[in-house]
Amino acid sequence: MHNTIVHMNQLVSEARREALSNAVKYTLPRDCAKIEIGSAGNDDEEIYFVCDKGVGFDVESAGILFGVFQRLHRAEEFKGTGVGLASVRCIFHRHGGCVWAEAQAGVCATFYFSLSKHTAAHETISETGAPPAS
């Protein structure tokens, strides 16, 4: 079996795609949707974020958002499997990053993902999680 090398920027792109997909889903009930995507950082760390003015959630429930098959809304309200944000968490944690969310129920939600710039610039992984062969 061939080991496919996956660059960090592809993993970050996938995580942002998942967060953006959620933002679109949870802003659909709004008459006027607003979604902001961006990044900020310092010499050591890059922080990516996706912010939406959708249905939000109770910040006390934020801890379960990143668990597999965990949902804050009924399946009848919003489609999904409950694995998207868990995948994002796995991607970032595997590479020494962090994920967290801030929100206000009925108003907005912001999802943050951070990585060390040293990891983002130099690390690649294989499907097995082993470093690439030199």
C-alpha positions in Angstrom: 0.0 0.0 0.0 1.3 3.4 -0.9 1.6 6.1 1.7 0.1 9.3 0.5 1.7 12.4 1.8 -0.8 15.0 3.0 0.5 18.5 3.5 -0.6 20.5 6.5 -2.2 23.2 4.3 -4.5 20.5 2.9 -5.5 19.4 6.4 -6.2 23.0 7.4 -8.2 23.5 4.2 -10.3 20.4 5.0 -10.9 21.7 8.6 -11.9 25.1 7.4 -14.2 23.5 4.8 -16.0 21.5 7.5 -16.4 24.6 9.7 -17.7 26.6 6.8 -20.1 23.9 5.9 -21.5 24.0 9.5 -21.6 27.8 9.3 -23.7 27.7 6.2 -26.0 25.0 7.6 -26.6 26.9 10.9 -27.2 30.3 9.2 -29.8 29.0 6.8 -32.7 29.9 9.1 -31.6 33.5 9.1 -33.0 36.1 6.7 -29.6 37.6 6.2 -26.7 35.3 6.7 -23.2 36.6 7.6 -20.1 34.3 7.7 -16.6 35.5 8.3 -13.5 33.3 7.6 -10.0 34.4 8.5 -6.8 33.9 10.3 -4.5 35.7 12.7 -1.3 34.9 14.4 2.0 35.8 15.9 5.6 34.5 15.4 4.8 31.1 16.8 1.1 30.3 16.1 -1.5 30.7 13.4 -5.2 30.8 14.5 -7.9 30.2 11.9 -11.5 31.0 12.5 -15.0 30.7 11.1 -17.6 33.0 12.6 -21.3 32.9 11.7 -24.4 34.9 12.7 -26.5 31.8 12.7 -28.4 30.0 15.5 -25.4 29.8 17.8 -25.4 27.6 20.9 -25.2 27.8 24.6 -21.5 28.2 25.4 -21.8 25.8 28.3 -22.4 23.0 25.7 -19.2 23.8 23.8 -17.3 20.9 25.3 -19.4 18.3 23.6 -19.3 19.9 20.1 -16.1 18.2 19.1 -17.1 14.7 20.2 -18.0 12.0 17.7 -21.8 11.8 17.0 -22.5 14.7 19.4 -25.2 17.2 18.4 -26.6 20.2 20.1 -29.7 20.4 17.9 -32.2 17.8 16.9 -31.6 15.9 13.7 -34.9 17.2 12.4 -33.7 20.7 12.8 -30.3 20.4 11.0 -29.0 17.5 8.9 -25.6 15.9 9.7 -23.9 13.0 11.3 -22.1 14.6 14.2 -18.6 13.7 12.9 -17.5 16.9 11.2 -16.2 18.9 14.1 -14.8 15.7 15.7 -12.7 15.2 12.5 -11.5 18.8 12.8 -10.5 18.3 16.4 -8.6 15.1 15.5 -6.7 16.9 12.6 -5.6 19.7 14.8 -4.9 17.7 18.0 -2.8 15.2 16.0 -0.5 18.0 15.0 -0.3 19.7 18.3 -3.0 22.3 17.6 -6.0 23.4 19.5 -9.7 23.8 18.7 -12.3 25.7 20.6 -15.6 27.5 20.1 -17.3 30.6 21.5 -21.0 31.4 21.0 -24.2 33.0 22.1 -27.4 31.0 21.7 -29.6 32.4 19.0 -27.0 34.9 17.9 -23.6 33.6 16.7 -20.9 31.0 16.8 -17.1 31.2 16.2 -14.9 28.2 15.8 -11.1 28.6 16.3 -8.3 26.2 15.2 -4.7 26.9 16.0 -1.4 25.4 14.9 2.2 26.1 15.6 3.7 27.9 12.6 6.7 25.5 12.9 4.4 22.5 12.5 2.4 24.1 9.7 5.5 25.0 7.8 7.5 21.8 8.1 5.3 18.8 9.0 3.9 16.4 6.6 2.3 13.1 7.5 1.5 9.8 5.8 -1.8 7.9 6.0 -0.2 5.8 8.8 0.8 8.9 10.7 4.5 8.2 10.3 6.8 11.0 9.0 7.6 10.7 5.3 10.7 8.7 4.3 13.7 10.8 3.5 
